[in-house]
Amino acid sequence: MNIIGTLLFVTAFNAVAAEEYALGAGDVVRIQVFQNPDLTTEARVSESGEITFPLLGTVNVGGAGIGQAERKIAQGLVQGGFVQKPQVNIVLVQVRGNQVAVLGLVNRPGRFVIETFDTHLSEILATAGGVLSAAGSGKAIITGQRDGQSFRREVDLAELFLLDKKEADLLVAKGDVIYIVPGNQVSILGQVNRPGRYALEEAKMKLSDALAMAGGVSVSGSDSAILEGIRDGQKFHKVVDIAAIYMDENSDMNPDVLAGDSIYVHRAPVFYIYGEVQRPGSYRVERNMTIMQALAEGGGPTPRGTQRGLKLHRKNASGVVEKTAPALDELVQSGDVLYVKESLF
């Protein structure tokens, strides 16, 4: 706050407010004594609440109102025999003593000055640059002192900003610490474009909306997602067909995601093709993909290759690789290896 702004703030005080304002560490004051210009001085309130004043040395004004500090200095001048009837005037030059700390999910965490006695929580959060979107439906935890007693309150951010509940917009006080914590969160992992933890905007949301927050499924991702959490005190596990969410009108295909849930999208299944094929390599196994379609995915046989000599390598239930000559309409499975042989003619 610059000097002009501070002076405007100070002049806005009425007599009661001036008496109530408690000087604190970091405040800078200008002290004048009527008809004694040589005593005019500026002083900063130290961490111990003291200032240095001519003739008197150190004077403890920490926690005193402006009027109280004026009377204390005047009394010292009288008792020391320096000025018989001093008229002391104190002006705040910089207000630094009345500060609150704002931490957590805000754009500019730090310490901020309370410029008026009726500063509300929403105003301090605005001074800190506002709440980050990652806070979601989180809370503001306020700790401090009220009437000499420890004070702690939790304020729901949705109530404060969305529901416009005035009672949630608490008055803040000197020394308060405001910590913004995230609300209901869900973990979205695996093959999504932006894996991480995300705050639910409401108590629950649909799986499709949660995946959208993570940027959607990546190109290497499977077309199914695993949803895990707790329902009615029991572990919950569900495999969700992502495509069916959009292709089927049944709402059960798009389950609710609750706070604490985890969503995992596995890597898409692949098959491998090599030998006399145009584009050997690994490819995604699409739904109901046949051997013929898999061969086409690899560009088909080269001029030297033949599909009649096609061989399929596939692990059985016991993990042993079996070699077969598959039918072209047989379905491809994850991990299949196709070999296109060279034609003999």
Long-range contacts (C-beta under 8 A, 24 or more apart in sequence): 1-94, 1-95, 1-113, 1-115, 3-93, 3-94, 6-92, 6-93, 6-94, 6-95, 7-91, 7-93, 9-92, 9-95, 9-115, 9-116, 10-91, 10-92, 15-67, 17-117, 18-65, 18-66, 18-67, 19-65, 19-66, 19-67, 19-68, 20-65, 20-117, 21-65, 21-66, 21-92, 21-98, 21-117, 22-63, 22-64, 22-65, 22-97, 22-98, 22-174, 23-49, 23-61, 23-62, 23-63, 23-64, 23-65, 23-66, 23-69, 23-97, 24-49, 24-62, 24-63, 24-96, 24-97, 24-98, 24-99, 24-174, 25-49, 25-62, 25-96, 25-97, 26-94, 26-96, 26-97, 26-99, 27-92, 27-94, 27-95, 27-96, 27-97, 28-92, 28-93, 28-94, 28-96, 29-69, 29-90, 29-91, 29-92, 29-93, 30-90, 30-91, 30-93, 31-73, 31-88, 31-89, 31-90, 32-88, 32-89, 32-91, 33-77, 33-83, 33-86, 33-87, 33-88, 33-89, 34-86, 34-87, 34-88, 34-89, 35-87, 36-83, 36-86, 39-83, 42-93, 45-97, 55-80, 55-82, 56-80, 66-90, 66-92, 97-174, 98-174, 99-174, 99-175, 100-124, 100-144, 100-172, 100-173, 100-174, 100-175, 100-176, 100-177, 100-178, 101-176, 101-177, 101-178, 102-127, 102-128, 102-178, 102-180, 103-177, 103-178, 103-179, 103-180, 104-135, 104-178, 104-179, 104-180, 104-181, 105-131, 105-132, 105-134, 105-135, 105-138, 105-180, 105-181, 105-182, 106-130, 106-131, 106-132, 106-180, 107-131, 107-132, 114-172, 114-173, 114-174, 118-171, 119-171, 119-172, 120-169, 120-170, 120-171, 120-172, 121-155, 121-160, 121-168, 121-169, 121-170, 121-171, 121-172, 121-178, 122-160, 122-161, 122-169, 124-172, 124-178, 125-178, 125-180, 131-157, 131-161, 131-180, 132-180, 133-199, 134-182, 134-198, 134-199, 135-180, 135-181, 135-182, 135-183, 135-199, 136-182, 136-183, 136-184, 136-185, 136-198, 136-199, 136-200, 136-201, 137-183, 137-184, 137-199, 137-200, 137-201, 137-202, 137-203, 138-180, 138-181, 138-182, 138-183, 138-199, 139-180, 139-181, 139-183, 140-178, 140-179, 140-180, 140-181, 141-178, 141-179, 141-180, 141-181, 142-170, 142-172, 142-176, 142-177, 142-178, 143-176, 143-177, 143-179, 144-172, 144-173, 144-174, 144-175, 144-176, 144-177, 145-173, 145-175, 146-173, 151-176, 157-183, 158-183, 183-259, 184-258, 184-259, 184-260, 185-259, 185-260, 186-210, 186-257, 186-258, 186-259, 186-260, 186-261, 186-262, 186-263, 187-261, 187-262, 187-263, 188-213, 188-214, 188-262, 188-263, 188-265, 189-262, 189-263, 189-264, 189-265, 190-221, 190-263, 190-264, 190-265, 190-266, 190-267, 191-217, 191-218, 191-220, 191-221, 191-222, 191-265, 191-266, 191-267, 191-268, 192-216, 192-217, 192-218, 192-221, 192-265, 193-217, 193-218, 200-257, 200-258, 200-259, 203-258, 203-259, 204-256, 204-257, 204-258, 204-259, 205-256, 205-257, 206-254, 206-255, 206-256, 206-257, 207-240, 207-245, 207-254, 207-255, 207-256, 207-257, 207-263, 208-242, 208-245, 208-246, 208-254, 209-257, 210-257, 210-263, 211-242, 211-263, 211-265, 214-263, 217-242, 217-265, 218-265, 220-267, 220-268, 221-265, 221-266, 221-267, 221-268, 222-265, 222-266, 222-267, 222-268, 222-269, 223-268, 223-287, 224-265, 224-266, 225-263, 225-264, 225-265, 226-263, 226-264, 226-265, 226-266, 227-255, 227-257, 227-261, 227-262, 227-263, 228-261, 228-262, 228-263, 228-264, 229-257, 229-258, 229-260, 229-261, 229-262, 230-258, 230-260, 231-258, 243-287, 269-333, 269-334, 269-335, 270-334, 270-335, 271-332, 271-333, 271-334, 271-335, 271-336, 271-337, 271-338, 272-336, 272-337, 272-338, 273-297, 273-298, 273-337, 273-338, 273-339, 273-340, 274-337, 274-338, 274-339, 274-340, 275-305, 275-338, 275-339, 275-340, 275-341, 275-342, 276-301, 276-302, 276-304, 276-305, 276-306, 276-340, 276-341, 276-342, 276-343, 277-301, 277-302, 277-305, 277-340, 278-302, 285-332, 285-333, 285-334, 285-336, 288-331, 289-331, 289-332, 290-328, 290-329, 290-330, 290-331, 290-332, 291-326, 291-327, 291-328, 291-329, 291-330, 291-331, 291-332, 291-338, 292-328, 292-329, 293-332, 294-332, 294-336, 294-338, 295-328, 295-338, 295-340, 298-338, 298-340, 301-340, 302-340, 304-342, 304-343, 305-340, 305-341, 305-342, 305-343, 306-340, 306-341, 306-342, 306-343, 307-340, 309-340, 309-341, 309-342, 309-343, 310-338, 310-339, 310-340, 310-341, 311-338, 311-339, 311-341, 312-336, 312-337, 312-338, 312-339, 313-337, 313-338, 313-339
